[in-house]
């Protein structure tokens, strides 16, 4: 068994205010350079506004086709932006010389469905038979919502978004099956329609919400105990709004005991050079000629 590159990290990442580099003002390439150098290991919720952020999944090539089908069949939680060639760790499609092995603040390593490590980089774990997948992230539209003078609680406080297990079933593909993970944002009632309208423009960043209102209707129990992320701040009158979440593959990997997989740590995304203006209205549906993944091939 390959040795994990680093021990498990604290669940509490450094805040942007604690970062000496002032990452919030840097370009995507500059942020990636700081991450690659190991100078930032926190969440990316407020970084590189105006550019697409992505969830990451790395699998052996013999599982790659099944996982791509899983993404196409479940585009709300898994909007496929890019798939690498076998053994290809560098992508110029996503941004100049993006290195999948080093450019995410924190990774997760799963063996037989068990989380065995959270390394800072995975270059010493990389294999020639790996395929990487980039899936769009809702942090992308959070920045657009903020520019519309709507400051959601996690953006105001610098927290990570709250993520929950749901009972929404995913469509199965090969060994990949399970239920959706959803992200939740508390929204004041008079702003719900506006937030829904903004997020709906960006299917490659999960698009419109999956559910609005009572969390129990989608199998979410204690809202104060997220599956991943930070406990949310919820105002007295706030409406709970739920989106598909790119952490869904991590839950599926756990439940299906996939022999080996590497992902991002929830909230610690791959920041691309793809501007949000380039993805507005584009989808990730199977066979859709307007999908970003098809346009890039």
Protein Blocks (a to p, Z undefined) as FASTA:
>chain_A
ZZdfbdcddfbdcdfklpmnlmmlpcfklmmmmmmnopaccdfklgoghiacdddddddf
klmmmmmmmmmmmmmlmccfbdcdehiabdfkloghiafklmcfbdcddeehiafbdcfb
fklmpcfkbccdddddfklmmmmmmmnopacfklmnopacdddddfbdcddehjbgcddd
dddddddfklmmmmmmmmmmmmmnopaafbecjfklnopacfklcfbdcdddddfklccd
ddddfklmmmmmmmnopabacdddehiacddfbdfklmgopacbehiakbmklmmZZ
